Amino acid sequence: MRKPIVGVMGPGEGAIEADRSRAKQLGRSIAERGWIVLTGGRNTGVMDAASRGAKEAGGLTIGVLPSADDRNLSEAVDIAIFTDLGNARNNVNILSSDVVVACGMGLGTASEVALALKTGKPVVLLGVNSATVAFFQQFASRFVVVETANEAIDAIESFLHPSV
């Protein structure tokens, strides 16, 4: 049986410390459950923090990079997928994830959330403000809003294993 892949999306250079901290804890918790962490693969922000958290817990990490080379690759990525697609790689991130968690928000992250909602992927919004929630509520309802990594894990679990 295939292991679940949890996409952790979030700001790179624009990530605040709270985003990075939640992402690292989230990555660790995902790995502890035997799930795979997928990020944008770069060595900055939420991507790097989630990958590092997963690696610290002995997890497997996938990084889907916008470039054709490893210049900005996080050291915590096990499997690097070089796309040379720029921002179009966001579609690869989303379609490859079973559940998408947005940890913080930026323009790239917003595009990933929109793609996830459009394709019917379950989405967890972690640590986002009320304006972000209101924006996405205009278009979809298949997402949950949480404040902590532990709450995000509970939401992921409910998406992966819904009650019958």
Backbone as JSON, one array per atom type, in Angstrom:
{
  "sequence": "MRKPIVGVMGPGEGAIEADRSRAKQLGRSIAERGWIVLTGGRNTGVMDAASRGAKEAGGLTIGVLPSADDRNLSEAVDIAIFTDLGNARNNVNILSSDVVVACGMGLGTASEVALALKTGKPVVLLGVNSATVAFFQQFASRFVVVETANEAIDAIESFLHPSV",
  "N": [[0.85, -1.19, 0.0], [0.54, 2.19, -0.82], [2.3, 4.88, 0.69], [0.87, 7.72, 2.31], [1.14, 10.98, 0.89], [1.93, 14.09, 2.03], [1.55, 17.31, 1.2], [3.35, 20.11, 2.03], [2.99, 23.38, 1.94], [4.08, 26.77, 1.61], [5.29, 30.1, 2.37], [8.49, 31.07, 1.02], [11.13, 32.91, 1.05], [9.63, 34.9, 2.28], [8.6, 33.83, 4.61], [7.58, 33.94, 7.97], [8.91, 33.68, 11.33], [7.08, 32.21, 12.92], [5.71, 30.73, 10.96], [7.79, 29.09, 9.99], [8.45, 27.67, 12.31], [6.05, 26.28, 12.91], [5.93, 24.77, 10.57], [8.2, 23.15, 10.77], [7.62, 21.6, 13.03], [5.31, 20.39, 12.05], [6.33, 18.92, 9.84], [7.93, 17.1, 11.24], [5.95, 15.71, 12.72], [4.42, 14.6, 10.67], [6.26, 12.82, 9.54], [6.66, 11.12, 11.73], [4.35, 9.65, 11.68], [4.73, 8.07, 9.56], [4.13, 9.05, 7.09], [4.81, 10.7, 3.96], [6.64, 13.66, 3.34], [6.12, 16.31, 1.17], [7.46, 19.05, -0.47], [8.18, 22.34, -1.84], [10.85, 22.12, -2.1], [13.01, 23.94, -1.84], [15.76, 25.66, -0.14], [14.8, 27.36, 1.87], [12.55, 29.12, 4.08], [9.25, 27.85, 4.7], [9.38, 25.5, 3.19], [11.99, 24.44, 3.6], [12.0, 24.22, 6.41], [9.89, 22.37, 6.97], [10.88, 20.1, 5.67], [13.26, 19.7, 7.11], [12.26, 19.19, 9.68], [10.93, 16.76, 9.19], [13.1, 15.13, 8.43], [14.57, 15.08, 10.81], [12.98, 13.4, 12.27], [13.36, 11.06, 11.01], [12.03, 10.74, 8.61], [10.83, 10.52, 5.15], [11.5, 12.72, 2.49], [10.34, 14.73, -0.19], [11.2, 16.97, -2.72], [9.94, 19.27, -4.92], [11.21, 21.04, -7.32], [11.41, 24.35, -8.8], [13.37, 24.78, -10.63], [16.04, 23.68, -12.88], [18.24, 22.72, -11.67], [20.31, 22.06, -8.74], [20.93, 24.26, -7.13], [19.47, 25.72, -5.17], [18.52, 23.8, -3.47], [17.15, 22.23, -0.62], [19.03, 20.83, 2.02], [17.75, 18.88, 3.38], [16.15, 17.41, 1.74], [15.27, 14.34, 0.36], [14.47, 13.14, -2.06], [14.79, 14.75, -4.96], [13.03, 16.55, -7.34], [13.53, 17.91, -10.29], [12.13, 20.37, -12.14], [12.24, 22.52, -13.95], [10.17, 24.24, -14.45], [9.43, 26.61, -13.29], [7.01, 28.61, -11.68], [4.95, 26.99, -12.52], [5.42, 24.53, -11.54], [3.97, 24.3, -9.26], [1.6, 23.01, -9.8], [2.44, 20.37, -10.08], [3.27, 19.87, -7.46], [0.79, 19.93, -6.1], [-0.87, 18.01, -7.41], [0.55, 15.74, -6.81], [0.24, 15.36, -4.13], [-1.6, 13.95, -1.41], [-2.98, 15.23, 0.59], [-3.06, 18.7, 1.2], [-1.26, 21.07, 2.97], [-1.28, 24.36, 3.86], [1.0, 26.38, 5.19], [1.15, 29.24, 6.61], [1.07, 32.11, 4.4], [1.44, 33.28, 1.08], [1.87, 34.66, -2.22], [2.59, 32.52, -3.99], [1.87, 30.33, -2.42], [-0.87, 30.81, -2.15], [-1.65, 30.34, -4.78], [-1.16, 27.61, -4.91], [-2.98, 26.62, -3.0], [-5.37, 27.37, -4.27], [-5.19, 25.8, -6.62], [-5.27, 23.25, -5.44], [-7.83, 23.24, -4.24], [-9.38, 23.56, -6.53], [-8.88, 21.16, -7.86], [-9.99, 19.37, -6.16], [-8.56, 18.43, -3.99], [-8.02, 17.77, -0.54], [-7.58, 20.41, 1.84], [-5.64, 21.99, 4.33], [-5.48, 24.83, 6.19], [-3.04, 26.38, 7.87], [-2.35, 28.46, 10.47], [-3.15, 30.87, 9.23], [-4.44, 34.16, 8.38], [-7.63, 35.82, 9.06], [-8.58, 37.16, 6.8], [-7.49, 35.72, 4.69], [-8.78, 33.26, 5.05], [-11.45, 34.08, 4.62], [-11.28, 34.84, 1.94], [-10.79, 32.36, 0.56], [-13.08, 30.97, 1.33], [-15.03, 31.99, -0.28], [-14.95, 30.49, -2.54], [-14.76, 27.74, -2.05], [-15.4, 24.9, 0.1], [-14.07, 22.75, 1.05], [-11.96, 22.68, 3.03], [-10.04, 23.03, 6.03], [-9.41, 25.07, 8.87], [-6.74, 25.69, 10.98], [-4.74, 26.26, 13.95], [-2.47, 25.16, 15.08], [0.29, 22.82, 14.68], [-0.33, 20.29, 15.66], [-3.13, 20.28, 15.52], [-3.34, 20.42, 12.77], [-2.32, 17.92, 12.03], [-4.33, 16.26, 13.08], [-6.43, 17.05, 11.38], [-5.41, 16.27, 8.87], [-5.31, 13.52, 9.26], [-8.07, 13.01, 9.47], [-8.86, 13.57, 6.87], [-7.4, 11.65, 5.44], [-8.34, 9.28, 6.51], [-11.35, 9.07, 6.6], [-14.29, 8.95, 8.66], [-16.56, 6.28, 8.5]],
  "CA": [[0.0, 0.0, 0.0], [1.3, 3.43, -0.96], [2.3, 5.79, 1.82], [0.29, 9.03, 2.0], [2.03, 12.11, 0.66], [1.36, 15.33, 2.55], [2.22, 18.49, 0.67], [3.44, 21.25, 2.95], [3.25, 24.56, 1.12], [4.16, 27.99, 2.38], [6.24, 31.09, 1.86], [9.93, 30.83, 1.05], [11.84, 34.04, 1.66], [8.7, 35.71, 3.06], [8.08, 33.12, 5.77], [7.9, 34.49, 9.29], [9.4, 32.65, 12.25], [5.97, 31.34, 13.33], [5.48, 29.79, 9.85], [8.89, 28.12, 9.98], [8.35, 26.83, 13.5], [4.92, 25.36, 12.71], [6.29, 23.86, 9.48], [9.17, 22.16, 11.26], [6.87, 20.68, 13.89], [4.42, 19.64, 11.17], [7.15, 17.95, 9.13], [8.31, 16.05, 12.21], [4.76, 14.91, 13.05], [4.06, 13.84, 9.47], [7.23, 11.72, 9.46], [6.42, 10.19, 12.84], [3.22, 8.81, 11.3], [5.1, 7.26, 8.4], [3.7, 9.7, 5.86], [5.88, 11.36, 3.21], [6.54, 15.12, 3.23], [6.43, 16.88, -0.14], [7.53, 20.51, -0.43], [8.77, 22.96, -3.02], [12.22, 21.65, -2.16], [14.09, 24.92, -1.72], [16.44, 25.76, 1.16], [14.33, 28.56, 2.54], [11.18, 29.23, 4.56], [8.43, 26.71, 5.09], [9.87, 24.3, 2.49], [13.17, 23.92, 4.29], [11.64, 23.88, 7.78], [9.12, 21.12, 6.98], [11.79, 19.02, 5.3], [14.18, 19.47, 8.23], [11.5, 18.52, 10.74], [10.71, 15.37, 8.78], [14.38, 14.41, 8.48], [14.92, 14.87, 12.22], [12.17, 12.29, 12.75], [13.66, 9.88, 10.2], [11.06, 10.62, 7.53], [11.19, 10.66, 3.75], [11.1, 14.02, 1.96], [10.38, 14.97, -1.63], [11.21, 18.38, -3.07], [9.63, 19.53, -6.33], [11.85, 22.34, -7.51], [11.04, 25.09, -10.0], [14.55, 24.94, -11.47], [16.62, 22.49, -13.49], [19.49, 22.4, -10.98], [20.19, 21.94, -7.29], [21.52, 25.41, -6.44], [18.69, 26.16, -4.01], [17.94, 22.61, -2.88], [17.3, 22.02, 0.82], [19.83, 19.67, 2.4], [16.86, 17.91, 4.01], [15.34, 16.74, 0.71], [15.79, 13.03, -0.06], [14.18, 12.94, -3.48], [14.63, 16.05, -5.62], [12.45, 16.49, -8.68], [13.87, 19.16, -10.96], [11.1, 20.5, -13.17], [12.48, 23.63, -14.88], [8.84, 24.76, -14.77], [9.12, 27.84, -12.58], [5.81, 28.53, -10.85], [4.07, 25.92, -13.0], [5.68, 23.34, -10.73], [2.97, 24.23, -8.21], [0.62, 21.99, -10.18], [3.06, 19.07, -9.75], [3.18, 19.75, -6.0], [-0.58, 19.67, -5.68], [-1.36, 16.74, -7.94], [1.31, 14.65, -6.19], [-0.08, 15.32, -2.7], [-2.92, 13.43, -1.03], [-3.54, 16.33, 1.37], [-2.21, 19.87, 1.09], [-1.27, 21.96, 4.12], [-0.68, 25.68, 3.64], [1.54, 26.85, 6.47], [1.41, 30.62, 6.27], [0.5, 32.46, 3.09], [2.09, 34.19, 0.14], [1.24, 34.51, -3.54], [2.79, 31.16, -4.49], [1.06, 29.44, -1.58], [-2.26, 31.03, -2.53], [-1.9, 29.64, -6.05], [-1.2, 26.18, -4.61], [-4.26, 26.36, -2.35], [-6.4, 27.46, -5.3], [-5.09, 24.6, -7.45], [-5.73, 22.12, -4.64], [-9.29, 23.32, -4.12], [-9.94, 23.35, -7.87], [-8.76, 19.75, -8.23], [-10.68, 18.55, -5.17], [-7.67, 17.93, -2.94], [-8.3, 18.36, 0.77], [-6.65, 21.47, 2.21], [-5.57, 22.47, 5.7], [-4.86, 26.15, 6.3], [-2.39, 26.41, 9.18], [-1.79, 29.74, 10.9], [-3.43, 31.96, 8.28], [-5.3, 35.19, 8.96], [-9.06, 35.73, 8.74], [-8.8, 37.63, 5.43], [-7.17, 34.59, 3.82], [-9.88, 32.31, 5.19], [-12.62, 34.66, 3.95], [-11.05, 34.79, 0.5], [-10.98, 31.01, 0.05], [-14.46, 30.56, 1.58], [-15.87, 32.42, -1.4], [-14.83, 29.56, -3.65], [-14.75, 26.32, -1.7], [-15.63, 24.57, 1.51], [-13.32, 21.55, 1.41], [-10.72, 22.98, 3.74], [-10.18, 23.31, 7.45], [-8.51, 26.1, 9.36], [-6.19, 25.3, 12.28], [-3.71, 27.16, 14.46], [-1.27, 24.45, 15.53], [0.69, 21.64, 13.9], [-1.09, 19.14, 16.15], [-4.47, 20.36, 14.92], [-3.17, 20.09, 11.35], [-2.18, 16.46, 11.95], [-5.68, 15.7, 13.27], [-7.19, 17.31, 10.16], [-4.86, 15.39, 7.83], [-5.78, 12.18, 9.6], [-9.5, 12.9, 9.14], [-8.96, 13.52, 5.42], [-6.86, 10.39, 4.96], [-9.13, 8.16, 7.04], [-12.65, 9.6, 7.03], [-15.2, 8.02, 9.33], [-17.56, 5.69, 7.57]],
  "C": [[0.9, 1.24, 0.0], [1.18, 4.29, 0.29], [1.65, 7.11, 1.41], [1.37, 10.09, 1.83], [1.31, 13.38, 1.1], [2.19, 16.48, 2.01], [2.18, 19.62, 1.68], [3.9, 22.45, 2.13], [3.32, 25.78, 2.02], [5.22, 28.91, 1.81], [7.69, 30.62, 1.97], [10.59, 31.96, 1.8], [10.92, 34.86, 2.57], [8.15, 35.04, 4.3], [8.51, 33.81, 7.06], [8.33, 33.34, 10.2], [8.29, 31.7, 12.68], [5.66, 30.31, 12.24], [6.54, 28.7, 9.86], [8.8, 27.16, 11.16], [7.21, 25.81, 13.36], [5.26, 24.34, 11.63], [7.25, 22.78, 9.94], [8.47, 21.13, 12.14], [5.95, 19.8, 13.05], [5.19, 18.56, 10.42], [7.54, 16.78, 10.02], [7.12, 15.13, 12.48], [4.3, 14.06, 11.87], [4.97, 12.61, 9.37], [7.0, 10.68, 10.54], [5.25, 9.25, 12.55], [3.52, 7.93, 10.08], [4.62, 7.82, 7.08], [4.91, 10.39, 5.22], [5.6, 12.85, 3.14], [6.96, 15.54, 1.83], [6.41, 18.4, 0.01], [8.01, 21.03, -1.77], [10.26, 22.76, -3.11], [13.34, 22.65, -1.93], [14.61, 25.02, -0.29], [16.05, 27.0, 1.93], [12.9, 28.37, 3.05], [10.54, 27.93, 4.99], [8.95, 25.42, 4.46], [11.01, 23.66, 3.25], [12.8, 23.45, 5.69], [10.86, 22.56, 7.85], [10.0, 19.93, 6.64], [12.74, 18.69, 6.44], [13.48, 18.77, 9.39], [11.27, 17.06, 10.43], [11.99, 14.56, 8.88], [14.79, 14.13, 9.91], [14.16, 13.69, 12.82], [12.37, 11.03, 11.91], [12.73, 9.67, 9.02], [11.66, 10.78, 6.15], [10.65, 11.98, 3.22], [11.29, 14.08, 0.45], [10.36, 16.48, -1.84], [11.0, 18.54, -4.56], [10.1, 20.95, -6.62], [11.43, 23.02, -8.81], [12.16, 25.14, -11.03], [14.99, 23.61, -12.08], [17.89, 22.05, -12.78], [19.27, 22.42, -9.47], [20.77, 23.12, -6.51], [20.77, 25.83, -5.18], [18.02, 25.0, -3.29], [18.19, 22.54, -1.37], [18.13, 20.76, 1.06], [18.97, 18.56, 2.99], [15.94, 17.21, 3.02], [16.02, 15.44, 0.3], [15.65, 12.83, -1.57], [13.9, 14.31, -4.09], [14.1, 15.83, -7.02], [12.66, 17.87, -9.31], [12.94, 19.32, -12.16], [11.44, 21.51, -14.26], [11.17, 24.24, -15.35], [8.52, 26.09, -14.11], [7.9, 27.63, -11.69], [4.84, 27.45, -11.29], [4.3, 24.63, -12.21], [4.69, 23.21, -9.59], [1.91, 23.17, -8.52], [1.15, 20.59, -9.87], [2.97, 18.84, -8.24], [1.79, 19.29, -5.57], [-1.06, 18.3, -6.16], [-0.65, 15.54, -7.34], [0.99, 14.47, -4.72], [-1.47, 14.74, -2.48], [-3.7, 14.46, -0.22], [-2.55, 17.47, 1.27], [-2.39, 20.71, 2.36], [-0.57, 23.26, 3.73], [-0.29, 26.22, 5.01], [2.01, 28.28, 6.24], [0.87, 30.89, 4.88], [1.36, 33.47, 2.37], [1.45, 33.95, -1.21], [1.4, 33.1, -4.1], [1.94, 30.15, -3.73], [-0.41, 29.58, -1.93], [-2.58, 30.32, -3.84], [-1.98, 28.14, -5.83], [-2.52, 25.8, -3.94], [-5.39, 26.38, -3.39], [-6.38, 26.24, -6.21], [-5.6, 23.37, -6.71], [-7.25, 22.11, -4.54], [-9.96, 23.03, -5.47], [-9.92, 21.88, -8.27], [-9.39, 18.81, -7.2], [-9.79, 17.95, -4.1], [-8.08, 18.54, -1.6], [-7.19, 19.31, 1.18], [-6.78, 21.8, 3.68], [-4.85, 23.81, 5.66], [-4.35, 26.3, 7.72], [-1.82, 27.8, 9.45], [-2.0, 30.86, 9.9], [-4.4, 32.95, 8.92], [-6.74, 35.08, 8.44], [-9.36, 36.22, 7.32], [-8.51, 36.51, 4.43], [-8.3, 33.57, 3.86], [-11.11, 32.81, 4.43], [-12.47, 34.59, 2.43], [-11.36, 33.39, -0.04], [-12.4, 30.49, 0.28], [-15.41, 30.99, 0.47], [-15.96, 31.35, -2.48], [-14.99, 28.09, -3.28], [-15.04, 26.12, -0.23], [-14.81, 23.36, 1.96], [-11.94, 21.91, 1.97], [-11.04, 23.21, 5.2], [-9.12, 24.32, 7.84], [-8.06, 25.7, 10.76], [-5.09, 26.28, 12.67], [-2.4, 26.47, 14.83], [-0.96, 23.27, 14.62], [-0.07, 20.41, 14.36], [-2.5, 19.12, 15.59], [-4.41, 20.02, 13.44], [-3.07, 18.58, 11.16], [-3.54, 15.79, 12.12], [-6.52, 15.88, 12.01], [-6.72, 16.42, 9.01], [-5.37, 13.98, 8.03], [-7.25, 12.01, 9.21], [-9.72, 12.88, 7.62], [-8.48, 12.18, 4.87], [-7.71, 9.2, 5.34], [-10.47, 8.66, 7.53], [-13.5, 8.52, 7.71], [-16.24, 7.52, 8.35], [-18.91, 5.74, 8.19]]
}
